[in-house]
């Protein structure tokens, strides 16, 4: 099933997910290092990583919703997609809670309880990433129907009258 939202022939959702994942993982690492006695600025950087990670996560969710809505009901892909989306929503809510607690605090430092929430969020994020891989690699969601080892560049338009591989019988 081909992605519904593309830029220059490539699906947008996978382009966007790497940023929030990297930012939230880095924020958690920085918070752990800060709590273990690292430089004080790491807590501030972690807070801003969460801020930007949440924004990026919401943008990735919007792009992912285009593909999720196009998956036929009653399929395994739909069930996996809904679980993937739900796990990502839980991650966003967990990190949003951490962000909200730190927003007006005297210090941006996370401390043990907030770090525990971040670690739970990362565990869910890992499960969700696996589910996303399952959607693409196993179930073919978001994959161009003309994909094959010698496919032409996505920047080249299909010639008029040229059969697409998916249309061949």
Rosetta silent file (secondary structure, phi, psi, omega in degrees, C-alpha in Angstrom):
SEQUENCE: XXXXXXXXXXXXXXXXXXXXXXXXXXXXXXXXXXXXXXXXXXXXXXXXXXXXXXXXXXXXXXXXXXXXXXXXXXXXXXXXXXXXXXXXXXXXXXXXXXXXXXXXXXXXXXXXXXXXXXXXXXXXXXXXXXXXXXXXXXXXXXXXXXXXXXXXXXXXXXXXXXXXXXXXX
SCORE:     score description
SCORE:     0.000 S_00000001
   1 L     0.000  121.933 -177.101    0.000    0.000    0.000 S_00000001
   2 L   -74.701  144.620  178.344    1.542    3.237   -1.126 S_00000001
   3 L   -63.602  145.030 -179.149    1.890    6.169    1.272 S_00000001
   4 L   -88.377  -19.095 -176.860   -0.730    8.899    0.871 S_00000001
   5 L  -122.983  109.004 -175.191    1.534   11.791    1.890 S_00000001
   6 E  -129.324  154.364  170.662    4.760   12.131   -0.103 S_00000001
   7 E  -129.845  123.730 -178.266    7.448   14.699   -0.863 S_00000001
   8 L    51.637   38.621  176.138    9.546   14.153   -3.990 S_00000001
   9 L    84.371    1.079 -178.174    8.203   10.615   -4.222 S_00000001
  10 E  -117.883  141.701 -179.793    9.058    9.589   -0.644 S_00000001
  11 E   -61.901  139.322 -177.010    6.669    9.075    2.279 S_00000001
  12 H   -76.239  -40.636 -174.949    6.713   11.937    4.789 S_00000001
  13 H   -52.655  -51.761  179.983    5.991    9.946    7.967 S_00000001
  14 H   -64.724  -25.002  176.910    9.302    8.018    8.045 S_00000001
  15 H   -68.309  -33.430 -174.216   11.172   11.258    7.321 S_00000001
  16 H   -87.346  -27.261 -171.710    9.679   12.888   10.398 S_00000001
  17 H   -69.068  -27.373 -176.043    9.854   10.120   13.007 S_00000001
  18 H   -63.934  -31.968 -177.165   13.628   10.076   13.355 S_00000001
  19 H   -69.871  -52.500  178.300   13.741   13.550   14.913 S_00000001
  20 H   -63.471  -36.781  178.309   11.391   13.032   17.871 S_00000001
  21 H   -60.053  -50.789 -178.914   12.861    9.584   18.524 S_00000001
  22 H   -63.254  -41.100 -178.561   16.403   10.956   18.628 S_00000001
  23 H   -67.207  -41.742 -179.101   15.431   13.996   20.688 S_00000001
  24 H   -71.444  -38.042  175.227   13.496   12.018   23.310 S_00000001
  25 H   -63.612  -46.265 -179.917   16.223    9.374   23.641 S_00000001
  26 H   -63.541  -40.373  178.404   18.869   12.081   23.977 S_00000001
  27 H   -59.197  -44.384 -179.630   16.774   13.967   26.540 S_00000001
  28 H   -64.453  -43.124  177.867   16.489   10.858   28.689 S_00000001
  29 H   -61.514  -45.432  179.127   20.229   10.190   28.466 S_00000001
  30 H   -61.852  -39.842  178.041   20.989   13.814   29.370 S_00000001
  31 H   -65.014  -39.592  177.799   18.611   13.636   32.343 S_00000001
  32 H   -64.183  -46.193  179.336   20.269   10.450   33.593 S_00000001
  33 H   -63.745  -41.600  177.798   23.732   11.978   33.239 S_00000001
  34 H   -60.163  -46.017 -179.246   22.560   15.191   34.940 S_00000001
  35 H   -66.005  -31.790  179.356   21.087   13.232   37.855 S_00000001
  36 L   -79.445    3.309  176.944   24.295   11.194   38.161 S_00000001
  37 L   106.997   14.071  178.749   26.270   14.405   38.704 S_00000001
  38 L   -73.125 -176.795 -178.766   26.941   15.595   35.178 S_00000001
  39 L   -59.023  141.046 -175.929   27.034   19.218   34.083 S_00000001
  40 L   -62.303  -28.981 -176.943   24.010   21.254   35.181 S_00000001
  41 H   -66.984  -18.045 -177.674   23.233   22.514   31.667 S_00000001
  42 H   -63.186  -34.189  178.301   22.229   18.993   30.569 S_00000001
  43 H   -63.818  -40.969  178.471   18.876   19.272   32.362 S_00000001
  44 H   -65.691  -43.504  178.884   18.077   22.446   30.433 S_00000001
  45 H   -64.175  -40.536  178.685   19.120   20.858   27.133 S_00000001
  46 H   -61.409  -42.915  178.778   17.040   17.762   27.948 S_00000001
  47 H   -58.704  -45.713 -179.167   13.998   19.948   28.618 S_00000001
  48 H   -71.709  -31.077  173.258   14.339   21.658   25.235 S_00000001
  49 H   -62.127  -41.308  177.362   14.945   18.318   23.515 S_00000001
  50 H   -64.372  -42.423  179.817   11.629   17.148   24.951 S_00000001
  51 H   -56.873  -52.475 -178.391    9.948   20.358   23.802 S_00000001
  52 H   -70.764  -34.921  177.218   11.128   19.978   20.210 S_00000001
  53 H   -62.184  -38.499  177.393   10.626   16.198   20.338 S_00000001
  54 H   -66.163  -42.641  178.018    6.971   16.689   21.266 S_00000001
  55 H   -61.998  -47.655  178.319    6.447   19.124   18.401 S_00000001
  56 H   -62.683  -37.508  178.485    8.153   16.736   15.984 S_00000001
  57 H   -64.459  -38.764  177.673    6.159   13.816   17.358 S_00000001
  58 H   -66.991  -40.150  176.812    2.899   15.623   16.727 S_00000001
  59 H   -64.073  -41.829  177.990    3.952   16.432   13.155 S_00000001
  60 H   -64.223  -36.829  179.064    4.946   12.786   12.596 S_00000001
  61 H   -64.628  -40.951  178.362    1.587   11.685   14.020 S_00000001
  62 H   -62.533  -45.424  179.156   -0.305   13.872   11.560 S_00000001
  63 H   -63.941  -40.849  179.048    1.692   12.441    8.654 S_00000001
  64 H   -65.763  -32.075 -179.973    1.190    8.895    9.966 S_00000001
  65 H   -62.000  -34.297  178.022   -2.557    9.451   10.282 S_00000001
  66 H   -59.168  -44.801  179.950   -2.804    9.910    6.498 S_00000001
  67 H   -72.886  -40.374 -179.359   -1.428    6.404    5.960 S_00000001
  68 H   -60.193  -43.046 -178.838   -3.342    4.863    8.885 S_00000001
  69 H   -66.576  -22.594 -178.712   -6.661    6.128    7.577 S_00000001
  70 H   -87.706  -10.305 -179.756   -5.937    4.587    4.172 S_00000001
  71 L   -74.923  129.784 -178.894   -5.314    1.070    5.528 S_00000001
  72 L   -60.436  139.058  177.773   -8.349   -1.141    4.868 S_00000001
  73 L   -64.448  152.352  176.383  -10.410   -2.058    7.947 S_00000001
  74 L    80.806    4.655  179.708  -10.329   -5.646    9.151 S_00000001
  75 L  -100.064  158.752  174.486   -6.716   -6.226    8.095 S_00000001
  76 H   -61.354  -37.375  179.291   -3.758   -7.155   10.270 S_00000001
  77 H   -59.285  -39.216  179.472   -2.095   -3.969    9.000 S_00000001
  78 H   -65.799  -43.353  179.461   -4.954   -1.881   10.429 S_00000001
  79 H   -63.355  -44.656  178.862   -4.664   -3.589   13.832 S_00000001
  80 H   -65.592  -40.979  179.839   -0.881   -3.118   13.909 S_00000001
  81 H   -62.746  -41.826  179.124   -1.251    0.481   12.697 S_00000001
  82 H   -66.886  -40.446  177.363   -3.772    1.347   15.407 S_00000001
  83 H   -64.014  -43.072  176.963   -1.530   -0.242   18.060 S_00000001
  84 H   -58.459  -47.444  179.779    1.470    1.676   16.666 S_00000001
  85 H   -64.794  -42.117  179.316   -0.483    4.943   16.787 S_00000001
  86 H   -63.509  -41.696  177.570   -1.764    4.236   20.307 S_00000001
  87 H   -63.322  -41.773  178.761    1.717    3.472   21.605 S_00000001
  88 H   -66.251  -36.178  175.826    3.016    6.689   20.062 S_00000001
  89 H   -63.026  -41.758  177.504    0.174    8.650   21.619 S_00000001
  90 H   -61.851  -40.871  177.812    1.102    7.177   25.009 S_00000001
  91 H   -61.444  -46.939  179.469    4.743    8.213   24.450 S_00000001
  92 H   -60.058  -43.699 -179.356    3.676   11.761   23.592 S_00000001
  93 H   -65.957  -40.665  178.648    1.449   11.939   26.680 S_00000001
  94 H   -63.173  -47.959 -179.495    4.166   10.605   28.998 S_00000001
  95 H   -70.822  -29.960  175.194    6.781   13.046   27.737 S_00000001
  96 H   -65.541  -36.677  177.325    4.211   15.878   27.723 S_00000001
  97 H   -65.458  -43.398  177.365    3.589   15.166   31.417 S_00000001
  98 H   -61.395  -44.766  179.531    7.337   15.326   32.116 S_00000001
  99 H   -60.889  -44.844 -177.611    7.545   18.549   30.111 S_00000001
 100 H   -63.370  -39.858  178.325    4.579   20.101   31.966 S_00000001
 101 H   -63.532  -39.179 -176.487    6.080   19.339   35.387 S_00000001
 102 H   -82.389  -16.005 -173.333    9.363   20.947   34.369 S_00000001
 103 H   -53.088  -54.261 -176.744    7.776   23.931   32.583 S_00000001
 104 L  -109.807   14.373  179.610    7.437   26.260   35.587 S_00000001
 105 L   -70.522  156.414  177.484    9.705   24.438   38.028 S_00000001
 106 L   -62.826  -31.016 -179.315   12.558   26.301   39.707 S_00000001
 107 L  -129.205  147.412  177.559   14.955   23.879   38.072 S_00000001
 108 L   -83.033   -0.731 -177.952   14.739   22.007   34.776 S_00000001
 109 L   -62.380  142.092 -175.350   16.275   18.951   36.492 S_00000001
 110 L   -84.859  -50.778 -175.556   14.209   15.795   36.099 S_00000001
 111 H    78.836  174.628 -171.484   14.996   13.679   39.143 S_00000001
 112 H   -60.340  -48.800 -175.816   14.170   10.013   39.714 S_00000001
 113 H   -65.597  -43.274  179.966   10.392    9.907   39.169 S_00000001
 114 H   -67.843  -37.164  176.802   10.452   11.924   35.951 S_00000001
 115 H   -64.617  -38.211  177.359   13.364    9.871   34.621 S_00000001
 116 H   -60.672  -42.100  177.359   11.376    6.715   35.386 S_00000001
 117 H   -63.363  -42.122  178.262    8.497    8.086   33.307 S_00000001
 118 H   -61.441  -41.663 -179.374   10.935    8.909   30.494 S_00000001
 119 H   -65.015  -41.490  175.432   12.357    5.362   30.575 S_00000001
 120 H   -60.967  -42.922  177.794    8.841    3.898   30.385 S_00000001
 121 H   -59.933  -40.953  178.934    8.172    6.259   27.466 S_00000001
 122 H   -68.542  -35.762  176.907   11.308    5.050   25.691 S_00000001
 123 H   -62.715  -44.329  176.129   10.336    1.412   26.235 S_00000001
 124 H   -63.101  -38.598  178.712    6.963    2.136   24.618 S_00000001
 125 H   -63.226  -38.553  176.653    8.730    4.021   21.858 S_00000001
 126 H   -63.067  -43.489  177.104   10.888    0.956   21.169 S_00000001
 127 H   -62.256  -45.243 -179.174    7.790   -1.251   20.899 S_00000001
 128 H   -63.997  -38.891  177.647    6.132    1.298   18.631 S_00000001
 129 H   -62.933  -40.081  177.121    9.217    1.542   16.416 S_00000001
 130 H   -62.447  -43.737  178.246    9.180   -2.233   16.029 S_00000001
 131 H   -61.971  -38.722  175.910    5.495   -2.072   15.083 S_00000001
 132 H   -62.093  -41.276  175.673    6.306    0.644   12.522 S_00000001
 133 H   -63.347  -38.419  176.967    8.959   -1.620   11.040 S_00000001
 134 H   -61.971  -42.207  179.484    6.422   -4.441   10.938 S_00000001
 135 H   -60.315  -45.077 -175.960    4.021   -2.190    9.036 S_00000001
 136 H   -80.846  -54.973 -170.989    6.585   -1.282    6.402 S_00000001
 137 H   -76.088  -32.644 -176.432    8.849   -4.329    6.118 S_00000001
 138 H  -100.230  -38.263 -174.028    6.337   -7.107    6.682 S_00000001
 139 L  -104.532   -7.104  173.857    2.999   -5.629    5.675 S_00000001
 140 L    73.092   19.726  178.803    4.145   -3.215    2.940 S_00000001
 141 L   -74.591  130.311  178.799    2.396   -0.134    4.305 S_00000001
 142 L    84.876    2.156 -177.559    3.836    3.038    2.795 S_00000001
 143 L   -93.210  131.326  178.130    5.795    1.131    0.149 S_00000001
 144 L   -58.724  135.411 -177.283    5.554    2.314   -3.454 S_00000001
 145 L   -69.030  -14.153  176.147    3.744   -0.284   -5.526 S_00000001
 146 L   -95.013    8.353 -176.809    6.491   -0.034   -8.150 S_00000001
 147 L   -65.301  130.025  171.476    9.231   -0.843   -5.639 S_00000001
 148 L  -165.258  172.950 -171.686   11.767   -3.409   -6.794 S_00000001
 149 L   -64.799  -21.532  178.703   15.561   -3.722   -6.917 S_00000001
 150 L  -117.992   26.313 -179.374   15.862   -1.929  -10.277 S_00000001
 151 L   -64.137  145.676  177.356   13.070    0.635   -9.876 S_00000001
 152 L   -70.947  167.197  178.855   13.707    4.026  -11.464 S_00000001
 153 L   -57.620  144.181  177.791   14.261    7.124   -9.365 S_00000001
 154 L   -69.116  -12.639  179.038   11.207    8.478   -7.599 S_00000001
 155 L   -83.219  -11.902  179.556   12.025   11.846   -9.165 S_00000001
 156 L   -93.866  121.652  178.374   11.314   10.513  -12.664 S_00000001
 157 L   -69.125  154.289  176.658    7.630   10.661  -13.632 S_00000001
 158 L   -71.162  135.092  178.601    6.058    7.614  -15.229 S_00000001
 159 L   -68.757  146.757  179.411    5.921    7.877  -19.003 S_00000001
 160 L   -59.631  133.435  178.862    2.451    8.083  -20.530 S_00000001
 161 L    82.810  -10.087  179.824    1.202    4.631  -21.415 S_00000001
 162 L   -74.872  130.877  179.291    3.938    2.928  -19.399 S_00000001
 163 L   -75.740  138.549  172.542    2.532    0.125  -17.269 S_00000001
 164 L   -84.998  147.824 -176.876    3.187    0.267  -13.562 S_00000001
 165 H   -55.700  -39.834  179.586    4.368   -3.034  -12.104 S_00000001
 166 H   -63.876  -20.094 -177.968    1.303   -3.254   -9.866 S_00000001
 167 H   -91.673  -10.123 -177.962   -0.931   -3.037  -12.964 S_00000001
 168 L   -72.733  140.219  179.811    0.707   -5.957  -14.821 S_00000001
 169 L  -122.669    0.000    0.000   -1.317   -9.144  -14.956 S_00000001
